[in-house]
């Protein structure tokens, strides 16, 4: 980095120059930091050819016309302008005039009330031979880049002012090609059509007339998109204009590559007010550098944001879990930086990590993708290999961190769920053998312990301790071991062991809603009879657990009537909208509970039902029971003398009628009636 500073000073030292120099680097790489903390101070503190140069820095970010640049230069270099403002700036230790002050002075000038009622002539610049101009953010100006460079060229070529331009040429190139794309496409298409060079042949390609070296016509088939792109490049070749003026204006281009070890110290200084945090960050600065380098970017801005996020994560973690191990904190640091770069640098879509809900699920995906060599989760495997290649830790995914970086919301519930799992793991010190097979790479198991791991796993399989989805995944893993010759066991015995264990586990297992997502990374071999049988058995049992869960949810709802109707009001219209609760509860029992409500609560329940079914997509699975409830209510009020409750029940019947009418299933197909099966009511109280 010192060599780059010295090269810039060599340019300043030359008594005569008619060119500028450019510092080129990626966004967020610290170019402006480098100018302010290395180059600027060095120029202004060095005696060059018997004089001291003063630097004038201008960001072109958002500049919309060239006159704004002139005003900025004038304001920065004129020491006599508005002395009272200068005094305020000096008192506040400010090195440049803020934009809002410049705007105010510009407005005062517009009304002719500047010093002595003399308007400022921005075309007059004084004593520029001891000034160095620095123009930053060239690619972010709202003025045509060619015009900006032409403007700067006046200072360089005619006035021989030392000038430094800071930019990101990669983004500048994109900008030159992407401006006014719609207009350029329209004009290029119009011209091609007017010239008669487009002859429609198919939807995707066009025939264009070109000429060979003898002047003979050739009909060449080209994609329409390619023809338009060629014409746009021919008519609007701003990139070539830029190269021409750059060749004339820029004498040297310096590629800025950040000296990260130097910059990181400056970045970390902002955390000096938190002794615990700064000590931790300085102690692990090599991890920060390593993770930054593995991100494949040079964007220091993202790193600063990531460290700001980590400050909050660190402080909350230490507050609620003061005894958490240093290994977990290091893992949090790596993951926070890694996820920040992956999402904010646009390397992935946010959904890549969004769909993973826990550390265990993350590990299972890794094991499956490595074991089965399946590429469905290739990104997750690459992410893990990249960022955790040299740092060995069990804690490589934190849902609360991913959620925080992606949404900017720090969810305390997710935080506690993640940390409680980690704390319990650390306190337990030993995870079950079957969990090791599910979440660890199998080659981490020593040969001397492999046999005992398998034996313990089979014992847990027999006892029904696993979740159903874990049985399915584990069976595929053990089948892999058999194929590799690592496990000598009768396949029929293994299948029966798993079937019996699954039957027992079905009583306590939770329903797995998204099986395909959970099995990402594992290719279920449907042509393997044993695997196909276990897979089918899993599906049958999983549906049974779904039925049980739905029955329990329905009971939970309707048994709040009549005593906990206020609690029902809090959740009924918003919770479990995907569960067909009417299907899984006895309608006669529901009606009896309804009749125990006072009149006011009957109205409340009617409104709750109406509100819920405004949000439910369809009631195909609930239709039969909704009709039963309507029929039961109608039979009750038939022939009775009207009372307030009877009138309210009539209103309730109208709500049920409306639900049945509006949510009626749409028939599919042309001229054919869709057969709708009516599921027999099996649920009881």
FENRA-V576186 format. One record per pair of residues at least 4 apart in sequence whose C-alpha atoms are under 6 Angstrom apart, sorted by the first residue. I is the first residue (numbers start at 0). J is the second residue. Records with the same first field share a line. If there is no record, write none. Layout:
I=J / J
This chain:
4=38
16=159
17=155 / 156 / 159
18=155 / 248 / 249 / 250
19=162 / 163 / 248 / 249 / 250
20=163 / 249 / 250 / 251 / 252
21=163 / 164 / 165 / 252
22=165 / 252 / 253
23=166 / 167 / 254 / 255
24=167 / 255
25=167
27=298 / 299 / 300
28=297 / 298 / 299
32=36
33=37
34=38 / 39
35=39
40=44
43=52 / 53
46=50 / 51
52=129 / 130
53=130
54=130 / 131 / 132
55=132
56=133
57=134
58=134 / 135 / 136
59=135 / 136 / 137 / 140
60=136 / 139 / 140
61=140 / 141
62=140 / 141
63=141 / 142
64=142
73=77
88=93
89=93
107=112 / 113
108=112 / 113 / 118
111=116 / 118
112=116
113=117
131=161 / 162
132=162
133=162 / 163 / 164
134=164
135=164 / 165
136=166
137=166
138=171
148=152
152=156
153=157
154=158 / 160
155=159 / 160
173=177
180=184
187=227 / 230 / 231
191=196
192=197
196=207 / 208
197=206 / 207
198=205 / 206
199=205
200=205
203=222
204=221 / 222 / 223
205=220 / 221 / 222 / 223
206=219 / 220
207=218 / 219
208=217 / 218
209=216 / 217
210=214 / 215 / 216 / 217
211=215
231=235
232=236
241=245
244=248
245=249
259=263
270=277
271=277
274=278
277=281
280=284
285=289
305=336 / 339
309=313
312=316
316=320
317=321
331=335
333=337
334=338
339=343
340=344
341=346 / 347
342=347
357=398
358=396
362=438
363=437 / 438
364=520
365=380
366=370 / 438 / 440
367=371 / 520 / 521
368=372 / 373 / 520
373=520
375=520
376=520
381=385
383=387
384=388
399=413 / 414
402=406
403=407 / 408 / 409
415=419
423=427
424=428
432=452 / 456
433=456
434=438
435=439
459=464
460=500
461=500
462=500
463=500 / 503 / 504
466=508
469=473
480=485 / 486
481=485 / 486
497=501
504=508
510=541 / 544 / 545
525=531
527=531
537=541
550=583
553=580
554=558
559=563 / 564
560=564 / 592
561=596
567=571
570=574
572=610 / 611
579=621
581=621
582=621 / 624
583=682
584=682
585=683 / 684
586=628
596=600 / 601
598=644
605=651
617=662
618=622
629=652
633=637
641=645
657=661
658=662
659=663
666=673
